[in-house]
Amino acid sequence: MPPTPDGAQQQVRQQDEEQRLRELGYKPVLARRMGGFGNFAISFSVISILSGCMTLYGFGMGAGGPAVMLWGWAGVGLFVLCVGLALAEVTSAYPTSGALYYMADRLGGRRWGWYTGWLNLLGLLGAIAGIDYGAALFTGAFMNLQWGFEPTPEKTMLIFVVILLLHATLNLFGVRLVSVLNSISVWWHLAGVALIVGVLAIVPDHHQSPSFVFTEFVNETGWENPVYVAAIGLLLAQYTFSGYDASAHLSEETANASVSAARGIVRAIWVSWIAGFVLLAGLTFAIQDYDATRASETGVPPAQILLDGLGTDGASALLLVVIVGQLFCGNAEVAAASRMVFAFSRDRALPGSELWRKVSSRTQTPVAAVWLSVAVACVLALPSLYSATAYGAVTAINVIGITPAYVIPVFLRLRAGDRFQRGPWHLGRWSRPIGWIAVVWVACVTVLFCLPQSSPVTVDTMNYASVALAVVLVLATVWWFVARRSYGTPTTAAYGDDREQAELAEGIV
């Protein structure tokens, strides 16, 4: 049977994307089975308002309180949308799994690409740790409500490892399953927010006043300067608004990627912006006792809000909604991080690249890269066994690793000026003003989230994100002198006479 007009058009677009990938220097080896909605869905799932907003809600209660959480969300969302718009424009021009580091390499040279790749990788792996450990915390809170389970650090770590293994296994079945789960995730998140906010608006007898929700400032950080405290409190929003580069990392598996991946980034941000504000407002209006909520025995303040307002059964049911949303989020992040590991190894940037770049001939999935991603995420979360503030540091690792990586290609695109060849999705005359807003914002938040979050600064309250960033930059510099002769993104000629380079980029076993 000949293809239908729609089917024929889709086939032509796919062939165009495959040709574009070859022009960028790579032979297509991943299965291009994800549509535009699926590409949007993976970034929306990774942003996951049911993960970021809920897991760091307790942090926000002490670092500025309701006023900073609500207005901070509104302001941060606007600036992040500028970052996303600027990044989407560059993504349209370079739709590859390497994404950020490939863009930086092409626009600024090998060293720019190298450091961007290492920052991006740090952020992605830190995100897996933050998301899945947050899911473990909420799972412990659910078990506490249901069976009196005591969520000790050791037990929480065990739940975390089980979640990591689940996500690794799901990712081994191929991108089609990942795409289906992400599509379900979109509707689960939107329906979940509507359900949580709706129930909290109707059932509890008491609600906070609008003046409390939008103007109450709370400082439990130990720092006296309210401006500093409010700035630190932005971590809740900035951490949640990360991971939208997943659309770019899955571009080699997306139909019409030059447009779909760019749209996926932008749509994921603005939909999350609106839904997240509604969720935060709904939770804050429903607080019954602020101090008791912060000191909840469940270890998770949003669980206490649900418990106080709805009782044990209602709280347990809605916690399940949140936990499933967080599991969707972690699964999507493993997919994005593993593609980054695969792509970076394809260009021989990682120790052991020969192993991490291999792709299964059966599922067309980078199996070894999936396992490496979850293993490193597990190591990053280990300090949570010994420090109550370690989780905040893990989330900050994600922010200060991945956020600079977002804006480096944007900065290089601005520096390139007219030399930058736009893709089919671009900002037109708004490209430069939006790009510079993105650059300035990221420079500010990168410095901000290296600063200590609690006072006095001790071994337990130290913000180890700055240490992690320094360690990664040092390791990247050392490894640069080892691998600089072999590292590099390919040219089109790599698939002509250079058979060894072509086989390296293919990486199929």
Disulfide bonds with the S-S distance in Angstrom:
none
